[in-house]
Amino acid sequence: MPSKTRISKRSSFRIALPATSANLGPAFDAAALAMNFYIKIEARASADFALAATGRDREICGKLEGHLILNTYREVLETANRTIQPLSLKIANDIPIGKGCGSSAAARLAGIALAVHFGRLPWTDAQIVGEASRREHHPDNASACWMGGLTVARLTDGTSGEAEAQVVCIRPKGKWPLLLAVPEHSLATEEARRVLPTHYSRNDAVTNIQNSMLLLAAFTEGRPDLLSSALDDRIHQPYRAPLCPLLECLQHLKGSNGILGAALSGAGPSVLIFLDPRQSSIKAHEFVASHLAKNRLQAELIPTSITLRGARKNR
């Protein structure tokens, strides 16, 4: 392992990384959007590694041992054969951990961004997103978190053999108010992936391709009326629904009281609800809360929206 060094002139760094919601129904492992709440990190070069955390899940964020941000930071610098500068981090976190809101992608990107800054790595956005995507095993959350807005991405090999991400960042037309339903208990992504089948019918594959294209058209053309059918998925949601009881309950609200549709946020268990911008978001919020109570389900409801400000613009 490279030895420690003296504190350099690049002794501090700040970054804010947005929460993300991936898959968006049919766009499995291909599309995601950034939401306007964040994990914010202030890093300073230090004699030893240290952490101070506030906000959500501060017990996890403030635990030095096995910390995802710092582990990623060290691993990237070790691979690049750069000196590992110990850091003191202040973390203010608003992203629920382990609930399908892109917390792991944000943490890995934070570690990579710290390594790029303190290790003076000449990395491009494609390399940064590619490295995070390789570690995540898919590029959707990482691309939306870094770039902001709505992103479509695929992972590919770079010219030097390292992972790179091909990303298209889309600025959705019009307003897209969202309501995120977050249950109390988390769900490991590995568990959510284990329930997926290894083969799909041609009909299911074609339907998902059609709906994914329709979904993109809805955002680019400002057509929220298309979401009621475009959010339909046959690849992952039917198999994950037993692990995510909020999903089926909230999908029944489609088309009523300003609810355009609902989809799992990432692998779940949180559910992302798309609201009609022409109707009252407050009334929709109250309607969802009442419906959950009637069905004896509990969830924190977080009003949010798509943010165009990704981590790249917050450095």
Backbone torsions as a table, in degrees:
resi	resn	phi	psi	omega
1	MET	NA	136.0	179.6
2	PRO	-60.4	149.2	-177.7
3	SER	-78.7	166.0	177.2
4	LYS	-70.9	161.0	179.0
5	THR	-136.3	172.3	177.6
6	ARG	-71.0	156.7	178.9
7	ILE	-63.6	130.1	-176.4
8	SER	-93.6	179.2	176.9
9	LYS	-67.4	-27.0	177.2
10	ARG	-86.2	61.6	-167.3
11	SER	-89.5	-7.6	180.0
12	SER	-141.7	158.5	-175.4
13	PHE	-160.9	137.4	177.2
14	ARG	-127.8	143.6	178.2
15	ILE	-154.0	146.0	175.0
16	ALA	-124.7	126.3	-175.7
17	LEU	-118.0	127.3	-175.6
18	PRO	-79.1	153.7	168.0
19	ALA	-64.7	154.6	179.5
20	THR	-136.4	156.0	174.4
21	SER	-126.6	120.8	-174.5
22	ALA	-106.5	167.7	178.0
23	ASN	78.9	-48.5	176.2
24	LEU	51.6	44.6	-177.2
25	GLY	86.2	-103.9	-171.6
26	PRO	-83.9	-14.2	-172.7
27	ALA	-86.5	59.6	-173.0
28	PHE	-62.2	123.2	178.1
29	ASP	60.2	19.2	-175.8
30	ALA	-128.2	-28.6	-175.2
31	ALA	-136.2	153.4	178.3
32	ALA	-159.6	165.3	175.3
33	LEU	-131.8	152.3	178.1
34	ALA	-94.7	139.7	-179.3
35	MET	-111.7	156.8	-169.2
36	ASN	-88.2	46.8	164.1
37	PHE	-138.9	152.9	-157.4
38	TYR	-137.4	164.3	158.2
39	ILE	-107.8	126.1	-177.5
40	LYS	-112.8	134.5	-174.3
41	ILE	-130.6	131.8	171.6
42	GLU	-118.1	120.7	-176.7
43	ALA	-117.6	138.8	175.9
44	ARG	-132.8	141.0	174.1
45	ALA	-61.8	140.3	-173.3
46	SER	-146.0	170.4	176.4
47	ALA	-74.5	-29.3	179.9
48	ASP	-142.5	161.0	176.7
49	PHE	-71.4	136.8	179.6
50	ALA	-150.8	152.5	-177.9
51	LEU	-136.3	142.9	169.2
52	ALA	-139.6	124.9	-173.6
53	ALA	-126.9	143.5	173.0
54	THR	-132.7	166.3	177.1
55	GLY	92.4	-152.6	-177.5
56	ARG	-65.6	144.9	173.0
57	ASP	47.2	42.7	-176.0
58	ARG	-66.0	-23.1	177.0
59	GLU	-64.7	-40.2	177.8
60	ILE	-73.3	-46.6	-177.0
61	CYS	-63.9	-28.4	-175.4
62	GLY	-98.1	4.6	-179.4
63	LYS	-88.1	115.7	-173.7
64	LEU	-67.1	-40.9	-177.5
65	GLU	-69.4	128.5	177.4
66	GLY	69.9	20.9	-176.2
67	HIS	-69.5	126.6	-173.3
68	LEU	-64.2	-39.9	179.7
69	ILE	-63.5	-49.6	-176.8
70	LEU	-71.3	-36.1	175.9
71	ASN	-61.7	-43.6	178.5
72	THR	-63.4	-44.2	177.9
73	TYR	-55.2	-49.5	-179.2
74	ARG	-64.5	-45.1	-176.2
75	GLU	-63.2	-41.3	180.0
76	VAL	-64.6	-43.3	180.0
77	LEU	-68.0	-38.5	177.3
78	GLU	-61.9	-45.6	179.8
79	THR	-62.3	-36.8	-180.0
80	ALA	-83.3	0.2	-179.9
81	ASN	58.2	42.8	177.4
82	ARG	-110.2	155.8	178.7
83	THR	-64.5	137.0	178.2
84	ILE	-92.1	106.5	177.6
85	GLN	-84.9	118.9	174.9
86	PRO	-57.8	145.1	-175.9
87	LEU	-128.1	148.9	168.6
88	SER	-108.2	119.6	-175.7
89	LEU	-109.4	137.8	166.5
90	LYS	-112.2	120.2	-174.9
91	ILE	-117.8	126.6	172.2
92	ALA	-117.7	109.5	-169.6
93	ASN	-113.5	129.9	174.1
94	ASP	-115.8	2.2	-176.3
95	ILE	-95.1	122.3	175.4
96	PRO	-60.1	135.7	-177.7
97	ILE	-93.8	132.7	176.5
98	GLY	75.0	24.2	-175.2
99	LYS	-129.6	23.1	174.2
100	GLY	81.3	24.9	-177.6
101	CYS	-114.6	18.0	174.1
102	GLY	77.9	23.7	-177.6
103	SER	-64.4	-39.4	-178.0
104	SER	-71.5	-37.7	177.1
105	ALA	-63.9	-41.9	178.5
106	ALA	-62.7	-41.8	-179.8
107	ALA	-65.4	-44.2	-179.7
108	ARG	-65.8	-41.3	177.0
109	LEU	-63.4	-37.6	177.4
110	ALA	-61.8	-45.4	178.8
111	GLY	-62.2	-40.5	178.9
112	ILE	-66.8	-43.4	179.2
113	ALA	-61.9	-38.9	176.8
114	LEU	-64.6	-41.3	178.8
115	ALA	-65.1	-40.9	178.8
116	VAL	-62.6	-42.2	-178.3
117	HIS	-70.9	-57.1	-174.0
118	PHE	-76.5	-23.4	177.2
119	GLY	-94.9	0.6	179.2
120	ARG	53.5	47.0	179.3
121	LEU	-85.8	131.5	-177.5
122	PRO	-85.4	55.7	-174.3
123	TRP	-88.1	144.6	174.0
124	THR	-86.8	169.7	175.3
125	ASP	-58.7	-39.5	-179.4
126	ALA	-63.1	-38.3	178.5
127	GLN	-70.3	-40.4	179.7
128	ILE	-63.3	-49.4	179.1
129	VAL	-66.4	-37.2	179.7
130	GLY	-63.5	-42.7	178.9
131	GLU	-64.8	-43.3	177.6
132	ALA	-64.8	-39.3	-179.9
133	SER	-66.0	-39.0	177.5
134	ARG	-61.6	-40.7	179.7
135	ARG	-72.4	-31.0	178.4
136	GLU	-84.2	-19.1	-177.2
137	HIS	75.6	7.3	172.9
138	HIS	-163.0	152.3	-168.9
139	PRO	-98.0	-1.2	-169.3
140	ASP	-66.7	-57.9	-180.0
141	ASN	-59.9	-44.8	-176.7
142	ALA	-61.6	-42.1	-178.4
143	SER	-66.5	-43.5	-179.9
144	ALA	-67.8	-38.7	179.8
145	CYS	-64.2	-42.6	-177.4
146	TRP	-77.2	-39.8	-172.1
147	MET	-95.4	-26.5	-175.0
148	GLY	81.8	173.4	179.1
149	GLY	67.5	-147.1	174.9
150	LEU	-107.5	129.1	-178.3
151	THR	-123.8	148.5	170.4
152	VAL	-119.9	130.6	-171.1
153	ALA	-146.2	154.2	169.9
154	ARG	-140.9	153.6	-178.4
155	LEU	-98.2	137.2	-179.3
156	THR	-143.9	169.1	176.5
157	ASP	-86.7	132.8	177.6
158	GLY	-77.2	178.9	-177.6
159	THR	-65.4	-26.0	179.8
160	SER	-99.3	9.3	178.3
161	GLY	92.5	-10.5	179.8
162	GLU	-80.9	162.3	-179.4
163	ALA	-72.4	135.1	172.4
164	GLU	-131.9	155.1	-179.6
165	ALA	-113.5	131.0	170.1
166	GLN	-91.9	116.1	-171.3
167	VAL	-127.3	135.1	169.1
168	VAL	-115.7	123.0	-179.8
169	CYS	-100.2	125.2	-175.5
170	ILE	-111.2	133.9	174.5
171	ARG	-94.7	104.0	-177.5
172	PRO	-59.4	140.0	-179.8
173	LYS	-83.5	130.2	178.5
174	GLY	86.9	-170.7	-180.0
175	LYS	-97.9	142.0	-178.1
176	TRP	-133.8	76.4	177.5
177	PRO	-67.0	142.5	-176.0
178	LEU	-128.9	157.6	172.6
179	LEU	-134.9	120.2	-178.1
180	LEU	-101.2	122.5	178.4
181	ALA	-99.5	114.8	-174.2
182	VAL	-115.1	115.4	178.7
183	PRO	-76.3	171.6	-177.6
184	GLU	-70.8	-39.8	-173.0
185	HIS	-95.2	147.9	179.9
186	SER	-88.4	171.9	177.5
187	LEU	-142.4	122.2	179.7
188	ALA	-69.1	136.9	179.2
189	THR	-58.3	-37.8	-179.9
190	GLU	-61.0	-40.1	178.3
191	GLU	-66.1	-40.7	179.7
192	ALA	-67.2	-29.1	179.1
193	ARG	-80.1	-27.8	-178.7
194	ARG	-63.9	-26.9	-176.1
195	VAL	-83.6	-4.9	-178.4
196	LEU	-79.8	142.6	178.4
197	PRO	-73.2	163.2	178.6
198	THR	-89.8	-17.3	179.9
199	HIS	-135.3	150.5	178.3
200	TYR	-130.4	156.2	177.3
201	SER	-75.0	157.2	176.9
202	ARG	-60.0	-40.1	-178.5
203	ASN	-61.2	-43.3	179.0
204	ASP	-66.1	-40.3	179.6
205	ALA	-64.3	-45.0	-179.5
206	VAL	-64.7	-42.5	179.2
207	THR	-59.9	-41.6	179.4
208	ASN	-68.1	-37.3	176.7
209	ILE	-62.9	-45.8	179.1
210	GLN	-60.2	-46.1	-177.6
211	ASN	-68.6	-34.5	176.9
212	SER	-63.7	-42.4	177.6
213	MET	-64.6	-40.5	178.8
214	LEU	-65.8	-36.7	178.6
215	LEU	-62.3	-46.2	178.3
216	LEU	-62.5	-39.5	178.2
217	ALA	-63.2	-38.3	179.3
218	ALA	-60.1	-43.7	-179.1
219	PHE	-72.8	-43.5	-176.0
220	THR	-73.1	-28.5	-178.8
221	GLU	-99.1	-2.4	-178.6
222	GLY	66.1	47.1	-176.6
223	ARG	-117.6	75.9	178.7
224	PRO	-62.6	-19.8	179.1
225	ASP	-65.3	-18.1	-179.6
226	LEU	-80.8	-15.2	-172.1
227	LEU	-66.1	-30.2	-176.1
228	SER	-56.3	-35.1	177.2
229	SER	-99.6	-30.4	-175.4
230	ALA	-68.6	-23.8	-178.7
231	LEU	-81.4	-6.7	-179.2
232	ASP	-64.7	133.7	-176.3
233	ASP	-134.3	143.6	177.4
234	ARG	-125.0	4.9	-174.4
235	ILE	-96.3	-41.4	-175.1
236	HIS	-130.8	-36.9	-173.9
237	GLN	-63.7	-41.7	179.1
238	PRO	-60.1	-29.8	-177.4
239	TYR	-86.8	-25.4	179.7
240	ARG	-91.5	-14.0	-176.5
241	ALA	-53.5	-41.2	178.4
242	PRO	-61.8	-25.0	178.3
243	LEU	-86.7	-12.3	-173.1
244	CYS	-131.0	79.0	-173.1
245	PRO	-62.1	-19.9	178.4
246	LEU	-68.1	-28.8	-170.5
247	LEU	-60.5	-59.7	-176.3
248	GLU	-60.6	-40.3	-179.9
249	CYS	-59.4	-45.0	-176.0
250	LEU	-80.7	-25.7	176.3
251	GLN	-65.2	-26.6	179.0
252	HIS	-67.4	-14.6	-177.6
253	LEU	-84.9	-5.9	-177.3
254	LYS	-53.4	129.0	175.5
255	GLY	88.9	3.3	-178.7
256	SER	-129.0	142.9	174.1
257	ASN	51.3	41.9	175.0
258	GLY	80.0	14.7	178.6
259	ILE	-97.8	115.2	179.2
260	LEU	-80.8	-33.5	-178.6
261	GLY	167.1	172.0	-178.8
262	ALA	-141.8	149.5	178.8
263	ALA	-148.0	154.2	173.4
264	LEU	-58.0	139.3	172.9
265	SER	-88.0	108.9	-174.7
266	GLY	62.8	-132.0	178.7
267	ALA	-87.5	4.6	-177.5
268	GLY	88.3	-178.6	5.4
269	PRO	-85.7	-3.5	178.9
270	SER	-68.1	156.0	-179.8
271	VAL	-125.4	132.6	178.5
272	LEU	-97.3	124.7	-178.5
273	ILE	-109.6	126.9	178.0
274	PHE	-93.8	126.4	-176.2
275	LEU	-105.0	149.2	178.0
276	ASP	-73.8	118.3	-178.1
277	PRO	-65.8	-14.7	-179.2
278	ARG	-86.9	-5.0	-179.2
279	GLN	-121.1	169.5	-174.9
280	SER	-71.3	120.6	176.8
281	SER	-68.2	-31.6	179.4
282	ILE	-65.2	-44.6	179.0
283	LYS	-66.0	-37.3	177.5
284	ALA	-63.8	-42.2	177.4
285	HIS	-58.2	-47.5	-179.7
286	GLU	-64.2	-37.7	179.5
287	PHE	-65.0	-44.1	179.2
288	VAL	-64.1	-44.0	179.7
289	ALA	-60.6	-41.6	179.0
290	SER	-66.4	-40.2	-179.9
291	HIS	-64.8	-42.4	178.3
292	LEU	-63.4	-41.4	179.9
293	ALA	-63.2	-40.8	179.3
294	LYS	-63.6	-30.5	-179.9
295	ASN	-95.8	10.7	176.7
296	ARG	56.3	41.4	175.8
297	LEU	-117.3	143.9	-179.7
298	GLN	-116.5	138.2	176.9
299	ALA	-160.2	146.2	170.5
300	GLU	-81.3	131.7	-179.9
301	LEU	-105.7	118.3	-175.8
302	ILE	-112.1	110.0	174.4
303	PRO	-68.9	134.3	-179.1
304	THR	-153.8	-171.3	179.2
305	SER	-160.2	172.3	177.0
306	ILE	-76.9	128.9	176.0
307	THR	-105.8	139.2	176.9
308	LEU	-86.8	-3.5	-175.2
309	ARG	-98.5	98.5	177.5
310	GLY	-88.0	-179.1	-178.2
311	ALA	-62.9	-32.2	-179.9
312	ARG	-58.0	-34.3	-178.2
313	LYS	-89.4	-2.3	-178.2
314	ASN	-106.1	6.4	-178.9
315	ARG	-76.5	NA	NA
